[in-house]
């Protein structure tokens, strides 16, 4: 019998059987339809905008982000809000 590999690990016959039993008993569709990952920031889907920053600009941004307890994305959004408010 061929080995079953998932995420680099062998999957046992017992695990496959357990998954089959779980599937046959049915799933909660509402639970399956829940959105995984980060919660949405806004009601409408946000756009991902890629940009390049020189090392010095990114370092300066991250220094301020660290001082203010922000992650990189939050710091960039704060910088954009500050600039666009003027």
Secondary structure by P-SEA (a helix, b strand, c coil): cbbbbcccccccaaaaaaaaaaaaacccccccccccccccccccbbbbbbbbbcaaaaaaaaaaaaaacccaaaaaaaaaaaaaac
